[in-house]
Amino acid sequence: MFTCVPCMQEARAVAAVSSELESFQAEMQQASLSQRQVGQAAVAAAVQRAQRFVDRTLRLSNLSTLSAYVLGQGPLPVSKSFQVCRLCLLL
């Protein structure tokens, strides 16, 4: 390929850097996978907490709130503090 010594040295250096970059990419992909898993677990836990909250709030003993929620006639009394996406709670 290359005939001069400096060119061959440069080609070897480029090959070494390329190899190191491939190793670094593999390490970063593995690290990002574990970070995504941690993030997904946090989101799943938040969804479960939200589902438990809605289940506790919308009980038959609280019929007026339950019917208003199901019929879409108004927000939950606690929604003044935060906004709840009904579709997200179904996930």
N, C-alpha and C positions, 0 to 999 in steps of 0.2 A: 504494500500500500504506500507507505512513506519510505523514502530512501535515506533522507538525512537524519542524523541522530537527534537534533533538536525537535524536528517534526514528530518523530516517534515518541520522544519524551512527552511532548504536548498531547499526543493522542492517548498515551497511557494515563496521563493526568486527567484528561477529559473522561476517559472510561472509568477511572476511580471515582471521580466526582459523581458521575452518573449512577454508579453503583450505590454510593452513599446516599444520594437523593432518593433512590428507590427504597432503600432501607428506612430512611426517614419517613417517606410517604406511608409505608406499611405500618410503622409505629404510630403515626398520627391518625391513621384510619382506625387502628385498634383503640387508641385513646378516645377518639370521637365516638366510637361505638359504645364504650362504657359510659361516656357522658350522656349520650342520647338515652341509654337505658335508665340512667338515674333520673333524667328529666321526664321520661315517660312514666316512671314509677311515681314521681311527684304529682304529675297530672292525674294519673289514675287514682291516687289517694285523695286528691282534692275533689274529684268527681264523686267518689264514694262518700266523702264527708257531705257534699252537697245533696246527694241522694238521701242520706240519712236525715239531714236537716229538713228536706221537703217532706219526707215520710213522717217525721215527728210533727211538723207543722200542719200538714193536711190529713188530719185524722177525722174519723166520723164524729168525734166529740167536738170538733171545731167545724161544724157543718157549714156555717155561713162563709168561712174562708175557703173551705174546700169547694163549695159550689161556685163561688166567685172565680176561683182559680180555674176550675175545669171549664166553665162557661166563658172564660176570658172577659169577665165583667170588670175586672179591676186588678191592680197589683196586690201582692201580698202585703200585709201591714208592715213587715220588716223590710220591704223593698225600698223604703225611703232611705235606708242606710246604704244599700248597694243594689245593683241591677242584676237580675238572674235571668239567664237565657234558658227558657223552658226546653228547647231542643237539646242543649248541651247536657241538661240533667238526665236526659233519656239515654245517653251513651253508656 
